[in-house]
Amino acid sequence: MGIQKFPSMQLARACAARDRRREKALCFVVQGERLLVFDHVGVPDAGVQLPAGGVEPGESPAEAAVRELWEESGLRLSAPVHLLSYEWRRQLPERLTHQVCHAFAFRAPDGLPETWTHPADGEVFQYRWAPLDRPALDWDMDTALPALWHHLQESV
């Protein structure tokens, strides 16, 4: 149905509050030329995803990104860098999903395993590293990839 990018996180948050839309934080964890992704164990239709989740009341999107990354992957990383905020709308079989997403970049430390599983939200997530230039993300989670590439080039 569509994606609308916002010029700032402040405007995105104001629109989310005005329209009573759920806010979601997405975590782009980068290690060299690789991006951390996961698959739902036993749920093949869930697709390839990133650690992500809702912004709780009283929490900033950056705080939500740090918390969700820890809850969904077991990684305790800090210093998220805001990449992009956008509005995401999709008609799913059971409902219309309409939320404001805030994408954040994290640098992964060396020494993390190539794969691991982590229980979260009553599911089991199988983590792996995907090539940064073709992570094959589902659910339009690749919307912020150009902003991630720009950030990585600027921080070299």
Rosetta blueprint (number, residue, H / E / L):
1 M L
2 G E
3 I E
4 Q E
5 K E
6 F L
7 P L
8 S L
9 M H
10 Q H
11 L H
12 A H
13 R H
14 A H
15 C H
16 A H
17 A H
18 R H
19 D H
20 R L
21 R L
22 R E
23 E E
24 K E
25 A E
26 L E
27 C E
28 F E
29 V E
30 V E
31 Q E
32 G L
33 E L
34 R E
35 L E
36 L E
37 V E
38 F E
39 D E
40 H E
41 V L
42 G L
43 V L
44 P H
45 D H
46 A H
47 G L
48 V L
49 Q E
50 L L
51 P L
52 A E
53 G E
54 G E
55 V L
56 E L
57 P L
58 G L
59 E L
60 S L
61 P H
62 A H
63 E H
64 A H
65 A H
66 V H
67 R H
68 E H
69 L H
70 W H
71 E H
72 E H
73 S H
74 G L
75 L L
76 R L
77 L L
78 S L
79 A L
80 P L
81 V E
82 H E
83 L E
84 L E
85 S E
86 Y E
87 E E
88 W E
89 R E
90 R E
91 Q E
92 L L
93 P L
94 E L
95 R L
96 L E
97 T E
98 H E
99 Q E
100 V E
101 C E
102 H E
103 A E
104 F E
105 A E
106 F E
107 R E
108 A L
109 P L
110 D L
111 G L
112 L L
113 P L
114 E L
115 T E
116 W E
117 T E
118 H E
119 P E
120 A E
121 D L
122 G L
123 E E
124 V E
125 F E
126 Q E
127 Y E
128 R E
129 W E
130 A E
131 P E
132 L L
133 D L
134 R L
135 P L
136 A L
137 L L
138 D L
139 W L
140 D L
141 M H
142 D H
143 T H
144 A H
145 L H
146 P H
147 A H
148 L H
149 W H
150 H H
151 H H
152 L H
153 Q H
154 E H
155 S L
156 V L
